[in-house]
Amino acid sequence: PEGLRSGIHRPDLQVSEAAYDQPALIATALLAVRGNFDKPDWMSQARTCLDRLATEQRADGSMPVWLPGDPFAEASPRVEMHSRDCFYMNGLVGRAMLDGYEAFADDRYLEAAARIGDFNGRQPPSHNANYNAFCLIFQPELSRITGTPRYLHDAIAKYDGGIRPGHLLNGEWTGHNRHTNYMGIIGWGLGELGKELPPRSARKAEVKRHSTRMMNCLLQRLEPAPEQLGKLLH
């Protein structure tokens, strides 16, 4: 695929020009359809993505974010924008690594996901709700697979400190996170968190209430006819 020949898999690019989310999403997509297609070459490409990501991972577990040093220049060297709360890059790579571990039973991928989870756990919640949601998309499952509660506990801490407080009664989040694409990311995270919480627990019920409020808001954005409004989630 063209995506594998651009970005991180172009040998002419320096490490500071890499966009780690792109090969992570490619790997996730390839692995998601593996049950529908007999395509060994697709699985080989997925492994290529995962292996390259593993080699680029920092010793502290992070996958830093690179951006142009001067966004207004026609050409500008890329510099490390931040590595502290790079949860969205970390989350997409962590999710891909878990998918890779499930597909290939390769401990290297699980170890890479665990290093990301450990890095995230050393960081406070971000001010940005959808950033925190990227911790939720893989850390609860990482806890279940490894039997290590701290990844789930940190996901709950990110939810408590950086997702739940900004949720409005109309189902939207504050600031730019009211936009549908960011709410979709938050919804993904809430869904993954909810799956790994104890059944019939107060926490699971709370997460379900926030998910329901958000989904009702998104459904209303589809502009349903009046007779459809009664079919919204409860």
Salt bridges, closest charged atoms under 4 A:
GLU2 OE1 - ARG5 NH2 3.04
ASP12 OD2 - ARG10 NH2 2.54
ASP51 OD1 - ARG108 NH2 3.07
GLU56 OE2 - ARG52 NE 3.00
GLU80 OE1 - ARG58 NH2 2.71
ASP85 OD1 - HIS82 ND1 3.42
ASP85 OD2 - ARG84 NH2 3.70
ASP99 OD1 - ARG95 NH2 2.95
GLU102 OE2 - ARG34 NH2 3.64
ASP106 OD2 - ARG47 NH2 2.54
ASP106 OD2 - ARG108 NH2 2.84
ASP118 OD1 - ARG150 NE 2.97
GLU141 OE1 - ARG95 NH1 2.92
GLU141 OE2 - ARG144 NH2 3.65
ASP154 OD1 - LYS158 NZ 2.57
ASP160 OD1 - ARG164 NH2 3.29
ASP160 OD1 - ARG203 NH1 2.66
GLU172 OE2 - ARG221 NH2 3.01
GLU192 OE1 - LYS195 NZ 3.27
GLU196 OE2 - ARG144 NE 3.13
GLU206 OE1 - ARG164 NE 3.88
GLU206 OE1 - ARG203 NH1 3.32
